[in-house]
Amino acid sequence: MASSEPHKRWTLQGATALVTGGIRGIGHAVVEELAGFGATVHTCSRNDSELRECLARWRALGFNVSGSICDLTSRSDRENLMKEVSSAFNGKLNILVNNVGTNIRKPTVEYAAKEFSLLVNTNFESAYHMCQIAHPLLKASGRAA
């Protein structure tokens, strides 16, 4: 009979994960689930104080989570984030969760060019670029997702 406790059925012990935007909402839940299953997780946020609060709470829960400040709309910030992750995880990454996204709460036809550019940069370009620069680390892990 299969155990009803997920931690007894499978584990992520030894796996590494990067979750962008992991201090709020879905990203926060993903960080906690991955860490709860034993993964070593790195997350990022633009908000230093909220990041520090989350990291302290996760440490108190016994989760192995690190974090850094990163504005994923910035190409150089994304590249620096991946360098930090590569260094922390010895050049290997098993799981990449591109969670960062934004929305403008008004009809699409009313977006100014600058607003549309922000959406594309945040929601699409950042995810694509993160996949590109994470690929060597994911490949090096031999068991990436």
Secondary structure, 3 states (H helix, E strand, C coil): CCCCCHHHHCCCCCCEEEEECCCCHHHHHHHHHHHHCCCEEEEEECCHHHHHHHHHHHHHCCCCEEEEECCCCCHHHHHHHHHHHHHHCCCCCCEEECCCCCCCCCCHHHCCHHHHHHHHHHHHHHHHHHHHHHHHHHHHHCCCC
